Amino acid sequence: MTGKRASIFRDSAGLDLSAFAPKTEADAKGRPLEAVKAVAETANFRSREAAAPRAESRAATKRPVRRYRTGRSVQFNAKASQETIDAFYAITEAQDWVLGYTLERAVAALKRELEKTS
């Protein structure tokens, strides 16, 4: 190889392409996985695989997907403590309600309570 790029506009009859050939089966397989792991460990390479979630992590606990056709189409987001959110979900699941209905009942109960005190 000369280290010089071939021109696409000139005649390439003198271009030597003998070094290019299909990969053999051994080349296509690549290096053995154990050898790659050994080299990575000696070079202190960090794995990019996601770490398994910790059991005590609250994010690791998944709630069942809740999708219902109720006519409620406006999204409501609010920050709350984890205890409040857990209690909200516990009430919803215990009563077999949907989240929107639980929120409506909570607002109605708060309105009744505020009317009593005024």
URSULBEL-V714162 format. One line per field, one symbol per residue. phi: phi as a letter, one per 20 degrees, with the letter a starting at -180 (. if undefined). Layout:
phi->???
//
This chain:
phi->.endfeeeeefdfeeedffebffffffffnffgfffffffffelfefefffffffeffffeeeffdccecnecdeccbebfffffffffffgffeldefffffffffffffgffffee
//
